[in-house]
């Protein structure tokens, strides 16, 4: 019947719409449509009659009657939440009259929910499963707890919410569904903690312990049902503490730098025990994993546990702030130190996960397996294309950026800005990862240029990478030396720094040779021409050899040359050049004589037409 999923999905829509008033209107429309579908709606212009209650026979005939009861209960709950949402922002808050109206709406919602639970207990006719019955009972208990919360009857409130929490915990353990754990975090756990605070229960008592204490032991049938789903749900050792028992007892103190504070909140202590247990399991998972993706997946448990510790610490701080506890209070200072410690631990594991994703030696070693792909049709591995290789290198660059952003977030934690020595250590780590990122990023881009290919740019980037790596190696030295058996985190071993420095030195020498060979190859191709050596005397042969068979062009070919450049001199006819004074008149006289003789001979020869006659 999916009772919990039906209710939660509807409430999620209310969050999307932004207010409970719209959610209530939609519920009214859904109820009317469902009544028409079931044939029990009031006909138009007909006299109103009270609705007949839903019976077991109705549910056995059509399971939609279960949804009808749920929608009716949710409409009353949405009406109460809508009024509470409107008046809670006012200066006076929720007054007596409004509170009474809200309580009446919640009472109506709890009545319909309880009616549904009582109908489903007859499993033979309704065909309801054990999970359906327990979900209906937990839903009814949560609404009763909300009603008692508004009435400020704290003991009844805690008892109802404890019943709902135990049932949802058993369902979550048996079905492995996150929908039940989400209901535990909001609103059940928050209401339990506030009600326990009003009753004077110490904050050191964990919420599961409060739920077990106030859970009704008189109902033997309910106890049997929840223990069928989870045998440990009512034991002193809850699921989380049972998982952390392998790593030892729950810690009572936490150390940060030179300070040690007591853990007064049981939720924080339990979360830290879970982190310790997850770190032990992480070492074993990393040794058995084969790929980088599997190694990164092994960090999920410890990251979730670390995030739970951070959330528990923040929740404890918010409670003290709500109680108007000052920042100088000892409890507040202890929680701030705890928050810094657990946040630093979470960021450290997050950096370790990114380092594992980058690859071996923080991505300095090229993974040859990732550069090949296997297909079912081919037995041999095929090399990836250049585009795929470049895409893998871009992914590594994104991971390095994420590592540096994580380190920057550490500086924003409470108390870090006033710790000078820690800031220096943090700056050293940042410089190392910056130097590590810069060489790797340069190395990645250099390898990208090598794939394109562009060896000169690759050499320039590798040279810069080598300089950054040398600075990081000299600055840190063996200060970052860590145990090789511990899982990767923010700390880096000295062997990794040395390996990166040696690798970049070798890559620089390698690409220098590649660039030199490329220059020689390109110069050979450019200097080779058909022009003879006599025309290239001003060019030095880079190859070191001269083609002696092509000294001059033979046989000579006709080539254009300047013709009579002297006659283009405009002053030739106006300047008396030396040697021209004597030759010019003689030449003119000779020309006249020769011209006169020719004219006489020509006149003597003329004797009429065609030489005849005269």
C-alpha positions as CSV (number, residue, x, y, z in Angstrom):
1,X,0.0,0.0,0.0
2,X,3.1,2.3,0.4
3,X,1.5,4.4,3.1
4,X,4.7,6.2,4.0
5,X,5.7,6.9,0.4
6,X,2.2,8.2,-0.3
7,X,2.4,10.7,2.6
8,X,6.0,11.8,2.1
9,X,5.6,12.4,-1.6
10,X,2.6,14.6,-1.0
11,X,4.5,16.6,1.6
12,X,7.4,17.0,-0.7
13,X,5.1,18.6,-3.2
14,X,4.0,21.1,-0.5
15,X,7.6,22.2,-0.1
16,X,7.8,22.7,-3.9
17,X,4.7,24.9,-3.9
18,X,6.1,26.9,-1.0
19,X,3.1,26.9,1.4
20,X,0.7,24.5,3.0
21,X,-2.4,26.4,1.9
22,X,-1.8,25.4,-1.7
23,X,-1.1,21.8,-0.6
24,X,-4.4,21.8,1.4
25,X,-6.3,23.0,-1.7
26,X,-4.8,20.3,-3.8
27,X,-5.7,17.7,-1.2
28,X,-9.3,18.8,-1.3
29,X,-9.4,18.4,-5.1
30,X,-7.9,15.0,-4.9
31,X,-10.4,13.9,-2.2
32,X,-13.3,15.1,-4.3
33,X,-12.0,13.3,-7.4
34,X,-11.3,10.1,-5.4
35,X,-14.9,10.2,-4.0
36,X,-16.3,10.5,-7.4
37,X,-14.2,7.6,-8.6
38,X,-15.3,5.5,-5.7
39,X,-19.0,6.5,-6.2
40,X,-19.5,8.0,-2.8
41,X,-19.4,11.7,-3.7
42,X,-22.4,14.0,-3.0
43,X,-24.3,14.5,-6.2
44,X,-24.9,18.0,-7.5
45,X,-27.8,19.9,-6.0
46,X,-28.4,17.0,-3.7
47,X,-29.0,17.4,0.0
48,X,-25.8,17.0,2.1
49,X,-25.6,13.9,4.1
50,X,-22.9,12.8,6.5
51,X,-20.3,10.5,4.9
52,X,-20.4,6.9,5.9
53,X,-17.3,5.7,7.7
54,X,-14.9,3.5,5.8
55,X,-15.2,-0.2,6.7
56,X,-13.0,-3.2,6.3
57,X,-15.2,-4.4,3.5
58,X,-14.6,-1.2,1.6
59,X,-10.8,-1.6,1.8
60,X,-11.0,-5.3,0.8
61,X,-13.1,-4.3,-2.2
62,X,-10.9,-1.3,-3.2
63,X,-7.6,-0.3,-1.8
64,X,-8.3,3.3,-2.8
65,X,-10.2,3.7,0.4
66,X,-6.9,3.7,2.2
67,X,-5.8,6.7,0.2
68,X,-9.1,8.4,1.0
69,X,-8.4,8.2,4.7
70,X,-4.8,9.3,4.2
71,X,-5.8,12.3,2.1
72,X,-8.4,13.3,4.6
73,X,-5.9,13.1,7.5
74,X,-3.2,15.0,5.4
75,X,-5.7,17.8,4.6
76,X,-6.4,18.4,8.3
77,X,-2.6,18.3,9.0
78,X,-1.9,20.7,6.2
79,X,-4.6,23.1,7.6
80,X,-2.9,23.0,11.0
81,X,0.6,23.6,9.4
82,X,-0.8,26.5,7.3
83,X,-2.2,28.3,10.3
84,X,1.0,27.7,12.3
85,X,3.1,29.0,9.3
86,X,1.1,32.2,9.1
87,X,1.1,33.0,12.8
88,X,4.6,31.9,13.8
89,X,6.1,34.9,12.0
90,X,4.1,37.4,14.0
91,X,5.5,39.1,17.1
92,X,2.9,37.5,19.4
93,X,3.5,34.1,17.9
94,X,0.8,31.4,18.1
95,X,-1.8,32.7,20.5
96,X,-4.3,30.7,22.6
97,X,-7.2,30.7,20.1
98,X,-5.0,29.9,17.2
99,X,-3.2,27.2,19.1
100,X,-6.6,25.6,20.0
101,X,-7.6,25.6,16.3
102,X,-4.3,24.0,15.4
103,X,-4.7,21.4,18.1
104,X,-8.2,20.6,16.8
105,X,-7.0,20.1,13.3
106,X,-4.1,17.9,14.4
107,X,-6.6,15.9,16.5
108,X,-8.8,15.4,13.4
109,X,-5.7,14.2,11.4
110,X,-4.7,11.8,14.2
111,X,-8.2,10.4,14.4
112,X,-8.4,9.5,10.7
113,X,-4.8,8.0,10.9
114,X,-5.8,5.9,14.0
115,X,-8.9,4.8,12.2
116,X,-6.8,3.6,9.2
117,X,-4.5,1.7,11.6
118,X,-7.4,-0.1,13.3
119,X,-8.9,-1.1,10.0
120,X,-5.6,-2.5,8.7
121,X,-5.1,-4.7,11.7
122,X,-7.6,-7.1,10.2
123,X,-5.0,-8.4,7.7
124,X,-7.1,-11.3,6.6
125,X,-9.7,-9.1,4.9
126,X,-7.7,-6.0,4.0
127,X,-4.8,-8.1,2.7
128,X,-2.4,-5.7,4.4
129,X,1.1,-6.8,5.2
130,X,3.0,-6.4,8.4
131,X,4.9,-3.4,7.0
132,X,1.6,-1.7,6.0
133,X,0.2,-2.1,9.5
134,X,3.4,-0.8,11.1
135,X,3.6,2.2,8.7
136,X,0.0,3.1,9.5
137,X,0.7,2.8,13.3
138,X,3.9,4.9,13.0
139,X,2.0,7.6,11.0
140,X,-0.7,7.7,13.6
141,X,1.8,8.0,16.4
142,X,3.6,10.8,14.7
143,X,0.4,12.8,14.3
144,X,-0.5,12.2,17.9
145,X,3.0,13.4,18.9
146,X,2.5,16.6,16.9
147,X,-0.8,17.2,18.6
148,X,0.8,16.7,22.1
149,X,3.7,18.9,21.1
150,X,1.3,21.8,20.4
151,X,-0.5,21.1,23.7
152,X,2.9,21.2,25.3
153,X,2.3,17.8,27.0
154,X,5.9,16.8,26.8
155,X,5.7,13.3,28.3
156,X,2.9,12.2,26.0
157,X,4.7,13.9,23.1
158,X,7.8,11.9,23.8
159,X,6.0,8.6,24.2
160,X,4.2,9.0,20.9
161,X,7.3,10.1,19.0
162,X,9.3,7.3,20.6
163,X,6.8,4.8,19.3
164,X,7.0,6.2,15.8
165,X,10.8,6.3,16.0
166,X,11.2,2.7,17.0
167,X,8.8,1.5,14.2
168,X,10.5,3.6,11.5
169,X,14.0,2.4,12.7
170,X,12.9,-1.2,12.4
171,X,11.4,-0.5,8.9
172,X,14.6,1.2,7.8
173,X,16.7,-1.7,9.0
174,X,14.6,-4.3,7.2
175,X,13.8,-2.5,4.0
176,X,17.1,-0.4,3.6
177,X,15.0,2.5,2.3
178,X,16.1,6.1,3.0
179,X,12.5,7.4,3.2
180,X,12.3,6.1,6.8
181,X,15.6,7.5,7.8
182,X,14.6,10.9,6.4
183,X,11.5,10.8,8.6
184,X,13.7,10.1,11.6
185,X,15.9,13.1,11.1
186,X,12.9,15.5,10.5
187,X,10.6,15.9,12.4
188,X,10.8,13.0,14.9
189,X,14.4,13.4,16.2
190,X,14.1,17.2,16.5
191,X,10.8,16.9,18.4
192,X,12.2,14.2,20.7
193,X,15.3,16.3,21.6
194,X,13.2,19.4,22.3
195,X,10.7,17.5,24.4
196,X,13.5,15.8,26.3
197,X,15.0,19.2,26.9
198,X,11.7,20.5,28.3
199,X,11.5,17.5,30.6
200,X,15.1,18.1,31.9
201,X,16.7,15.0,30.2
202,X,20.4,15.6,29.9
203,X,21.8,16.3,26.4
204,X,24.3,13.5,26.9
205,X,21.6,11.0,26.5
206,X,21.3,9.9,22.9
207,X,18.0,10.1,21.0
208,X,17.8,6.3,20.5
209,X,18.2,5.8,24.3
210,X,15.4,8.3,24.9
211,X,13.1,6.5,22.4
212,X,13.8,3.1,24.1
213,X,13.2,4.5,27.5
214,X,9.8,6.0,26.7
215,X,8.7,3.2,24.3
216,X,5.6,1.5,25.6
217,X,6.5,-2.0,26.9
218,X,2.9,-2.9,27.7
219,X,2.1,-3.7,24.1
220,X,3.7,-7.1,23.7
221,X,2.3,-7.5,20.1
222,X,4.0,-4.3,18.9
223,X,7.3,-5.4,20.5
224,X,7.1,-8.7,18.7
225,X,6.3,-7.1,15.4
226,X,9.2,-4.6,15.5
227,X,11.7,-7.3,16.7
228,X,10.7,-9.5,13.7
229,X,12.0,-6.7,11.5
230,X,15.0,-5.7,13.6
231,X,16.0,-7.8,16.6
232,X,18.3,-5.1,17.9
233,X,15.9,-2.1,17.7
234,X,15.0,-2.3,21.4
235,X,18.4,-3.4,22.7
236,X,20.9,-1.2,24.5
237,X,23.2,-1.4,21.5
238,X,21.6,0.3,18.6
239,X,22.6,-0.3,15.0
240,X,25.1,2.4,14.9
241,X,26.8,1.6,18.2
242,X,26.8,-2.1,17.2
243,X,28.7,-1.2,14.1
244,X,31.2,1.0,16.1
245,X,31.7,-1.6,18.8
246,X,34.3,-3.3,16.5
247,X,36.6,-0.3,16.9
248,X,36.2,0.0,20.7
249,X,34.2,2.1,23.1
250,X,32.6,5.4,22.3
251,X,35.2,8.2,22.7
252,X,34.7,10.6,25.6
253,X,37.1,13.3,24.6
254,X,38.4,14.8,21.3
255,X,41.8,16.4,20.7
256,X,42.4,19.3,18.4
257,X,46.0,20.7,18.1
258,X,47.1,21.1,21.8
259,X,43.6,21.2,23.2
260,X,41.4,18.3,24.5
261,X,37.7,18.8,25.3
262,X,35.1,16.5,26.7
263,X,32.3,15.2,24.5
264,X,29.1,16.0,26.4
265,X,26.8,15.3,23.5
266,X,26.1,11.6,23.0
267,X,25.2,12.0,19.3
268,X,28.7,13.5,18.6
269,X,30.5,10.8,20.5
270,X,28.5,8.1,18.6
271,X,29.2,9.7,15.3
272,X,33.0,9.9,16.0
273,X,33.0,6.2,17.0
274,X,31.4,5.5,13.6
275,X,34.1,7.5,11.9
276,X,36.8,5.5,13.7
277,X,35.1,2.2,12.7
278,X,34.7,3.4,9.1
279,X,38.4,4.3,8.9
280,X,39.3,0.7,9.9
281,X,37.1,-0.7,7.2
282,X,38.5,1.7,4.7
283,X,42.0,0.3,5.0
284,X,40.7,-3.1,4.2
285,X,38.6,-2.0,1.3
286,X,41.4,-0.1,-0.3
287,X,43.6,-3.2,-0.2
288,X,41.0,-5.3,-1.9
289,X,39.8,-2.8,-4.5
290,X,41.2,-3.0,-8.0
291,X,40.2,0.2,-9.8
292,X,40.3,3.9,-8.8
293,X,36.4,4.0,-8.9
294,X,36.2,1.2,-6.4
295,X,38.8,2.9,-4.1
296,X,36.8,6.1,-4.2
297,X,33.6,4.3,-3.5
298,X,35.2,2.9,-0.3
299,X,35.3,6.4,1.0
300,X,31.5,6.8,1.0
301,X,31.0,5.3,4.4
302,X,33.6,7.3,6.2
303,X,32.5,10.5,4.5
304,X,28.9,9.9,5.6
305,X,30.0,9.2,9.1
306,X,32.2,12.3,9.2
307,X,29.3,14.4,7.8
308,X,27.0,13.0,10.6
309,X,29.6,14.1,13.1
310,X,29.6,17.6,11.6
311,X,25.8,17.7,11.5
312,X,25.5,16.5,15.1
313,X,28.0,19.2,16.3
314,X,26.2,21.9,14.4
315,X,22.8,20.8,15.8
316,X,24.2,20.9,19.4
317,X,25.6,24.5,18.7
318,X,22.2,25.6,17.3
319,X,20.5,24.3,20.5
320,X,22.8,26.4,22.7
321,X,22.2,29.4,20.5
322,X,18.5,28.9,20.9
323,X,19.0,28.8,24.6
324,X,20.8,32.2,24.3
325,X,24.1,30.7,25.6
326,X,27.0,33.2,25.0
327,X,30.1,32.5,23.0
328,X,32.2,32.7,26.1
329,X,30.5,29.8,27.8
330,X,32.6,26.7,28.3
331,X,30.1,24.5,26.6
332,X,30.0,26.7,23.5
333,X,33.8,26.9,23.3
334,X,34.1,23.1,23.6
335,X,31.5,22.6,20.8
336,X,33.3,25.1,18.6
337,X,36.6,23.2,19.0
338,X,34.8,20.0,18.3
339,X,33.3,21.5,15.2
340,X,36.6,22.6,13.9
341,X,38.1,19.1,14.6
342,X,35.4,17.1,12.9
343,X,35.1,19.5,10.0
344,X,38.9,19.3,9.4
345,X,38.6,15.5,9.6
346,X,35.8,15.4,7.0
347,X,37.7,17.7,4.6
348,X,40.8,15.6,5.0
349,X,38.9,12.4,3.9
350,X,37.3,14.3,1.1
351,X,40.8,15.3,-0.2
352,X,41.9,11.7,0.2
353,X,39.0,10.5,-2.0
354,X,39.9,13.0,-4.7
355,X,43.6,11.9,-4.6
356,X,42.5,8.3,-5.0
357,X,40.4,9.3,-8.1
358,X,43.3,11.1,-9.6
359,X,45.3,7.9,-9.8
360,X,48.6,6.4,-8.7
361,X,51.1,8.8,-7.2
362,X,48.5,11.6,-7.3
363,X,48.2,11.2,-11.0
364,X,51.8,11.6,-11.9
365,X,52.0,8.1,-13.3
366,X,50.1,7.6,-16.6
367,X,47.6,4.7,-16.2
368,X,48.1,2.7,-19.4
369,X,45.0,0.6,-18.6
370,X,42.8,3.6,-18.8
371,X,44.2,4.6,-22.1
372,X,43.1,1.4,-23.8
373,X,39.6,0.0,-24.4
374,X,38.5,-3.5,-25.0
375,X,35.5,-4.5,-27.1
376,X,33.7,-7.8,-27.1
377,X,34.4,-8.3,-30.7
378,X,38.1,-7.8,-30.5
379,X,40.5,-9.8,-28.3
380,X,43.3,-7.2,-28.2
381,X,43.0,-3.9,-26.4
382,X,42.7,-0.9,-28.6
383,X,44.2,2.5,-27.8
384,X,41.8,5.3,-27.1
385,X,41.5,8.3,-29.4
386,X,43.2,11.6,-28.7
387,X,39.9,13.2,-27.7
388,X,39.2,10.5,-25.0
389,X,42.7,10.9,-23.7
390,X,42.3,14.7,-23.4
391,X,39.0,14.2,-21.7
392,X,40.6,12.1,-19.0
393,X,43.3,14.7,-18.4
394,X,40.6,17.4,-18.0
395,X,38.9,15.3,-15.4
396,X,42.2,15.2,-13.4
397,X,42.5,18.9,-13.6
398,X,39.0,19.3,-12.1
399,X,40.0,17.0,-9.2
400,X,43.1,19.1,-8.4
401,X,40.9,22.3,-8.3
402,X,38.5,20.5,-5.9
403,X,41.5,19.6,-3.6
404,X,42.6,23.3,-3.4
405,X,39.1,24.5,-2.7
406,X,38.8,22.0,0.2
407,X,42.0,23.4,1.7
408,X,40.7,26.9,1.4
409,X,37.5,25.9,3.3
410,X,39.7,24.8,6.3
411,X,40.8,28.4,6.8
412,X,37.2,29.5,7.4
413,X,36.6,27.1,10.3
414,X,36.2,28.6,13.8
415,X,39.4,29.3,15.7
416,X,41.7,28.7,12.7
417,X,42.4,32.4,12.0
418,X,43.7,32.9,15.6
419,X,46.0,29.9,15.5
420,X,49.2,31.3,14.0
421,X,51.2,28.0,14.1
422,X,48.3,26.1,12.5
423,X,48.0,28.7,9.8
424,X,51.6,28.4,9.0
425,X,51.2,24.6,8.8
426,X,48.1,25.0,6.7
427,X,49.8,27.4,4.4
428,X,52.6,24.9,4.0
429,X,50.1,22.2,3.0
430,X,48.4,24.6,0.7
431,X,51.7,25.5,-1.0
432,X,52.5,21.8,-1.3
433,X,49.1,21.0,-2.9
434,X,49.4,24.1,-5.0
435,X,52.8,23.1,-6.1
436,X,51.5,19.6,-6.6
437,X,48.5,20.8,-8.6
438,X,50.6,23.2,-10.7
439,X,53.1,20.5,-11.8
440,X,50.4,18.0,-12.3
441,X,48.2,20.5,-14.2
442,X,51.2,21.6,-16.2
443,X,52.1,18.0,-16.7
444,X,48.5,17.3,-17.8
445,X,48.5,20.2,-20.3
446,X,52.0,19.2,-21.4
447,X,50.8,15.7,-22.1
448,X,47.9,17.2,-23.9
449,X,50.2,19.3,-26.1
450,X,52.3,16.2,-26.7
451,X,49.2,14.4,-27.9
452,X,48.3,17.2,-30.3
453,X,51.5,17.4,-30.9
454,X,53.1,20.6,-29.7
455,X,56.5,19.8,-28.0
456,X,57.6,23.4,-27.4
457,X,54.6,24.3,-25.3
458,X,54.9,21.0,-23.5
459,X,58.5,21.8,-22.6
460,X,57.7,25.3,-21.3
461,X,55.0,23.9,-19.0
462,X,57.1,21.1,-17.8
463,X,59.9,23.5,-17.0
464,X,57.5,25.6,-14.9
465,X,56.2,22.4,-13.3
466,X,59.7,21.3,-12.3
467,X,60.4,24.7,-10.7
468,X,57.2,24.5,-8.6
469,X,57.9,20.9,-7.6
470,X,61.5,21.8,-6.5
471,X,60.2,24.7,-4.3
472,X,57.6,22.4,-2.7
473,X,60.2,19.6,-2.1
474,X,62.6,22.1,-0.5
475,X,59.9,23.7,1.6
476,X,58.3,20.6,3.0
477,X,61.0,18.0,2.9
478,X,60.1,15.1,5.2
479,X,57.7,17.2,7.3
480,X,54.8,15.6,5.5
481,X,56.0,12.0,6.0
482,X,53.1,9.7,6.8
483,X,52.6,6.1,7.2
484,X,52.2,4.2,4.0
485,X,49.5,1.9,5.5
486,X,47.1,4.8,6.4
487,X,44.4,5.6,3.8
488,X,45.2,8.7,1.6
489,X,44.0,12.0,3.1
490,X,45.3,15.5,3.4
491,X,48.7,14.3,4.5
492,X,51.3,13.5,1.8
493,X,54.3,11.2,2.2
494,X,57.8,12.3,1.5
495,X,58.2,9.5,-1.1
496,X,55.4,11.0,-3.2
497,X,57.1,14.5,-3.2
498,X,60.4,13.0,-4.2
499,X,58.9,10.8,-6.9
500,X,57.1,13.8,-8.5
501,X,60.3,15.9,-8.4
502,X,62.4,13.2,-10.1
503,X,59.6,12.5,-12.6
504,X,59.4,16.1,-13.7
505,X,63.2,16.4,-14.1
506,X,63.2,13.4,-16.4
507,X,60.3,14.7,-18.4
508,X,62.0,18.1,-18.9
509,X,65.1,16.4,-20.3
510,X,63.0,14.1,-22.4
511,X,61.0,17.0,-24.0
512,X,64.2,19.0,-24.5
513,X,65.5,16.2,-26.7
514,X,62.1,16.0,-28.5
515,X,62.1,19.8,-29.2
516,X,65.7,19.6,-30.4
517,X,64.9,16.8,-32.8
518,X,61.8,18.7,-33.9
519,X,63.9,21.8,-34.7
520,X,66.4,19.8,-36.7
521,X,63.7,18.1,-38.6
522,X,61.9,21.3,-39.4
523,X,65.2,23.1,-40.4
524,X,66.1,20.4,-42.8
525,X,62.7,20.7,-44.5
526,X,63.0,24.5,-44.8
527,X,66.6,24.8,-46.1
528,X,66.2,22.2,-48.8
529,X,65.8,24.1,-52.1
530,X,66.8,23.9,-55.8
531,X,68.8,27.2,-55.7
532,X,72.5,26.7,-56.3
533,X,75.1,27.3,-53.5
534,X,76.4,30.5,-55.2
535,X,73.0,32.1,-54.5
536,X,72.9,31.0,-50.8
537,X,76.3,32.2,-49.6
538,X,74.8,34.3,-46.9
539,X,72.9,31.4,-45.3
540,X,74.7,29.0,-43.0
541,X,73.7,25.3,-43.5
542,X,72.2,24.1,-40.2
543,X,72.5,20.5,-41.3
544,X,76.3,20.9,-41.4
545,X,76.6,19.6,-45.0
546,X,76.7,21.3,-48.4
547,X,75.4,19.9,-51.7
548,X,78.6,20.3,-53.8
549,X,76.7,19.0,-56.9
550,X,74.6,22.2,-57.0
551,X,77.2,25.0,-56.9
552,X,76.1,26.9,-60.0
553,X,73.4,26.4,-62.6
554,X,74.7,24.5,-65.6
555,X,74.0,24.8,-68.4
556,X,73.2,28.5,-67.9
557,X,69.6,29.5,-68.6
558,X,68.3,32.8,-69.9
559,X,67.6,35.1,-67.0
560,X,66.4,38.7,-67.0
561,X,69.1,41.4,-66.5
562,X,69.0,45.3,-66.6
563,X,69.3,46.5,-70.2
564,X,71.4,49.8,-71.0
565,X,70.9,51.5,-67.7
566,X,73.0,54.5,-69.0
567,X,70.2,55.7,-71.4
568,X,67.9,56.1,-68.5
569,X,70.0,59.0,-67.3
570,X,68.0,62.2,-68.0
571,X,71.2,64.4,-67.8
572,X,73.0,62.6,-70.6
573,X,72.1,65.2,-73.2
574,X,73.0,68.2,-71.1
575,X,76.3,67.3,-69.5
576,X,79.6,67.4,-71.3
577,X,81.4,64.3,-70.3
578,X,85.1,64.0,-70.7
579,X,86.2,62.7,-74.1
580,X,83.1,63.7,-75.9
581,X,84.3,67.2,-77.1
582,X,86.6,65.9,-79.9
583,X,84.7,63.0,-81.1
584,X,81.3,64.7,-81.5
585,X,82.2,67.2,-84.3
586,X,84.3,64.7,-86.2
587,X,81.5,62.3,-86.0
588,X,79.0,65.0,-87.2
589,X,81.2,66.0,-90.2
590,X,81.7,62.4,-91.1
591,X,78.0,61.9,-91.0
592,X,77.4,65.0,-93.2
593,X,79.9,63.8,-95.8
594,X,78.6,60.4,-95.9
595,X,75.1,61.7,-96.1
596,X,75.9,64.1,-98.9
597,X,77.5,61.4,-101.0
598,X,74.6,59.2,-100.6
599,X,72.2,61.9,-101.7
600,X,74.3,62.6,-104.9
601,X,74.4,58.9,-105.8
602,X,70.7,58.7,-105.1
603,X,70.0,61.6,-107.4
604,X,72.2,60.3,-110.2
605,X,70.4,57.0,-110.1
606,X,66.9,58.5,-110.4
607,X,65.9,58.3,-114.1
608,X,62.1,58.1,-114.2
609,X,59.7,55.3,-113.6
610,X,61.4,52.0,-112.8
611,X,64.7,53.5,-113.8
612,X,63.7,54.2,-117.4
613,X,63.5,57.4,-119.1
614,X,65.2,60.6,-118.2
